Amino acid sequence: MACSMKRLRFNVPIEDDDVLAWLSQQSSVSVSLRMLVHDAIREHGEGDYVTKSVKRDTKVKAPKRETQNVEKKVVVKPQQSSAVDAISRMQGLLDN
């Protein structure tokens, strides 16, 4: 007997490089996200995660310099997908 599934969709801002890079490294985005949800439920309960006062690991970043007309150089490692590839891959996996 086949397992019934519910299809869900979520959005990731193009600028969220950390999330997009993480998602592109997953062999199964669906399974990875479900595992993260189970971990969050175990650690923080079933309430709305956004309203939880969870301390998130924040990286200390240097203040942005004021620059004008500077192009951002994007370097894509051979084994790393671009953000557009990651989004396409996520949509394909979530649509299946």
Backbone bond lengths (Angstrom), bond angles and torsions (degrees), N, CA, C in turn:
res aa  C-N    CA-C-N  psi(-1)  N-CA   C-N-CA  omega(-1)  CA-C   N-CA-C  phi
1 M - - - 1.449 - - 1.529 109.26 -
2 A 1.304 115.80 128.22 1.466 120.92 -177.45 1.523 110.83 -75.06
3 C 1.311 115.55 148.19 1.459 122.29 178.57 1.528 108.75 -80.94
4 S 1.319 116.55 129.53 1.463 120.32 177.24 1.520 109.12 -78.96
5 M 1.295 116.01 142.29 1.463 121.45 -179.02 1.519 109.30 -127.01
6 K 1.327 114.70 151.84 1.456 121.31 172.86 1.519 107.43 -109.99
7 R 1.312 116.82 126.77 1.458 121.44 -178.87 1.518 109.98 -85.27
8 L 1.323 115.69 128.78 1.459 122.44 177.84 1.523 109.10 -124.05
9 R 1.305 115.72 160.53 1.462 120.97 179.43 1.523 108.33 -133.95
10 F 1.317 116.26 144.05 1.458 119.88 175.20 1.515 108.76 -141.86
11 N 1.320 115.25 161.25 1.461 121.84 -176.55 1.521 110.29 -115.51
12 V 1.317 115.17 144.60 1.458 121.93 175.29 1.524 106.93 -128.00
13 P 1.331 117.04 125.67 1.473 118.40 178.01 1.530 110.81 -59.81
14 I 1.306 116.52 140.15 1.464 122.40 179.69 1.524 110.95 -55.42
15 E 1.330 117.21 -31.62 1.463 121.55 -176.92 1.535 112.90 -77.95
16 D 1.328 118.24 -9.71 1.465 121.44 -176.77 1.531 109.82 -83.38
17 D 1.327 114.66 74.63 1.462 121.42 -174.92 1.524 113.14 -60.47
18 D 1.341 117.30 -36.79 1.467 120.24 -178.40 1.526 110.96 -62.69
19 V 1.331 116.46 -47.73 1.469 120.25 -178.85 1.525 110.49 -66.92
20 L 1.309 116.95 -43.85 1.466 120.08 -179.13 1.527 111.66 -64.02
21 A 1.326 116.67 -40.17 1.466 120.06 178.30 1.532 110.14 -65.42
22 W 1.321 117.08 -42.68 1.469 121.02 179.31 1.525 110.14 -62.41
23 L 1.334 116.00 -46.27 1.463 120.11 -179.24 1.525 111.67 -62.39
24 S 1.321 116.83 -36.96 1.470 119.44 -178.53 1.525 112.18 -69.71
25 Q 1.329 117.03 -17.96 1.465 121.12 -179.84 1.535 113.00 -89.98
26 Q 1.325 117.54 -6.10 1.459 120.59 -176.61 1.532 110.71 -85.13
27 S 1.319 115.60 135.22 1.469 118.84 176.77 1.522 110.43 -74.81
28 S 1.337 117.57 -27.22 1.463 122.78 175.45 1.520 108.25 -141.85
29 V 1.317 116.44 102.56 1.456 120.92 -178.57 1.524 110.13 -61.12
30 S 1.313 117.47 -41.24 1.455 121.62 -178.94 1.526 111.66 -59.91
31 V 1.319 117.19 -48.82 1.465 121.04 -179.84 1.525 110.32 -66.48
32 S 1.322 117.74 -42.40 1.468 121.35 -179.69 1.527 111.34 -61.34
33 L 1.331 117.18 -43.90 1.460 120.23 179.57 1.530 111.23 -66.39
34 R 1.337 117.20 -40.09 1.467 119.45 177.14 1.520 111.13 -62.85
35 M 1.328 117.28 -38.77 1.466 120.68 177.67 1.525 110.67 -63.52
36 L 1.336 117.18 -42.26 1.465 120.84 177.67 1.530 111.20 -61.89
37 V 1.335 117.09 -40.76 1.459 120.97 179.40 1.527 109.94 -64.26
38 H 1.327 117.05 -44.37 1.467 120.08 178.60 1.535 110.59 -61.46
39 D 1.315 117.63 -41.27 1.471 121.09 177.20 1.533 110.97 -62.31
40 A 1.334 117.19 -43.25 1.462 121.12 -179.87 1.530 110.84 -65.12
41 I 1.326 117.54 -39.73 1.465 120.98 178.06 1.521 109.94 -63.60
42 R 1.323 116.42 -44.35 1.458 121.08 179.77 1.533 111.46 -61.97
43 E 1.321 116.96 -41.05 1.462 121.57 -176.35 1.526 114.05 -83.38
44 H 1.342 117.65 -33.42 1.464 120.17 -170.03 1.529 114.08 -126.81
45 G 1.307 118.85 -1.45 1.456 121.40 -178.82 1.512 112.08 87.80
46 E 1.329 114.95 -178.93 1.469 120.17 -173.37 1.520 114.73 -92.32
47 G 1.317 118.62 2.72 1.468 120.91 -179.25 1.514 112.73 -68.17
48 D 1.313 115.40 178.59 1.467 122.24 179.33 1.524 109.29 -64.25
49 Y 1.303 115.97 117.30 1.465 121.82 -175.30 1.522 111.56 -64.74
50 V 1.316 118.13 -32.07 1.461 122.13 -178.35 1.525 110.53 -64.76
51 T 1.315 117.46 -33.79 1.465 120.47 -177.26 1.525 112.86 -86.56
52 K 1.319 117.50 -6.47 1.467 120.65 178.35 1.521 109.24 -70.63
53 S 1.304 116.69 143.45 1.461 119.66 175.71 1.521 107.76 -91.67
54 V 1.311 114.18 71.75 1.456 121.43 -177.06 1.518 108.42 -93.43
55 K 1.324 115.82 129.63 1.459 119.08 174.59 1.520 107.36 -77.24
56 R 1.285 115.35 119.13 1.457 119.96 178.90 1.527 108.36 -100.52
57 D 1.308 114.86 147.83 1.457 120.70 179.64 1.517 108.12 -70.40
58 T 1.319 116.30 105.46 1.461 119.84 -179.07 1.523 109.05 -101.84
59 K 1.284 114.56 130.12 1.452 120.47 178.07 1.525 108.60 -82.66
60 V 1.306 116.02 138.03 1.459 120.08 176.47 1.513 107.50 -80.49
61 K 1.306 114.71 118.46 1.459 119.57 -178.80 1.515 109.66 -109.70
62 A 1.299 114.83 146.02 1.465 119.88 176.84 1.524 108.22 -68.01
63 P 1.325 117.18 146.50 1.465 119.05 178.89 1.528 110.67 -61.22
64 K 1.320 114.44 144.49 1.462 119.06 -179.55 1.517 109.92 -70.09
65 R 1.329 114.53 138.08 1.460 119.58 176.47 1.514 109.18 -84.79
66 E 1.293 114.87 148.09 1.455 120.14 176.09 1.525 108.33 -74.43
67 T 1.294 116.63 115.38 1.463 120.91 178.98 1.523 108.60 -131.64
68 Q 1.281 114.99 150.85 1.450 120.25 177.86 1.517 108.82 -129.47
69 N 1.323 115.19 138.11 1.463 122.42 176.30 1.538 112.40 53.29
70 V 1.297 115.95 42.22 1.459 120.17 177.54 1.517 107.62 -109.12
71 E 1.321 115.83 125.38 1.458 119.74 178.95 1.516 109.67 -80.45
72 K 1.316 114.92 139.57 1.455 120.01 178.05 1.528 107.62 -84.67
73 K 1.324 115.36 123.48 1.457 120.02 179.88 1.523 108.09 -87.70
74 V 1.312 116.28 124.19 1.452 121.37 179.99 1.517 108.52 -107.24
75 V 1.301 115.36 123.72 1.455 120.94 178.13 1.519 107.46 -110.56
76 V 1.322 116.18 120.59 1.453 120.81 179.05 1.514 108.02 -105.69
77 K 1.329 115.66 121.73 1.453 120.43 178.47 1.516 108.60 -70.09
78 P 1.333 117.80 151.02 1.461 120.56 -176.53 1.530 114.21 -53.95
79 Q 1.332 118.63 -37.12 1.456 120.73 -177.53 1.528 112.51 -93.02
80 Q 1.319 118.13 -2.83 1.454 121.73 -177.19 1.524 109.59 -103.04
81 S 1.313 116.71 134.59 1.456 121.96 178.48 1.519 110.05 -82.61
82 S 1.311 115.46 158.16 1.457 119.44 174.52 1.524 109.05 -76.32
83 A 1.312 116.72 169.19 1.460 121.16 179.76 1.525 110.87 -60.70
84 V 1.327 117.02 -40.09 1.463 120.66 179.54 1.518 109.98 -64.71
85 D 1.342 117.89 -42.03 1.462 121.04 176.93 1.519 110.70 -62.30
86 A 1.323 116.89 -41.18 1.462 120.91 -179.71 1.519 110.81 -63.42
87 I 1.330 116.16 -42.22 1.468 119.89 179.35 1.521 109.86 -65.16
88 S 1.324 117.13 -44.15 1.463 120.46 178.84 1.516 110.85 -61.16
89 R 1.325 115.92 -42.49 1.462 120.40 179.79 1.523 111.05 -64.83
90 M 1.353 116.57 -41.56 1.463 120.44 179.07 1.517 110.33 -63.07
91 Q 1.327 116.40 -45.35 1.462 118.96 -179.12 1.522 111.04 -63.02
92 G 1.324 116.75 -39.81 1.456 120.31 178.14 1.517 111.64 -64.21
93 L 1.325 116.97 -41.38 1.461 119.97 179.67 1.515 111.81 -70.65
94 L 1.316 116.92 -38.71 1.456 119.76 -179.07 1.517 111.77 -73.68
95 D 1.329 117.98 -27.16 1.451 121.24 179.52 1.526 112.07 -78.25
96 N 1.325 116.50 -17.67 1.476 119.52 -179.06 1.489 111.57 -82.85
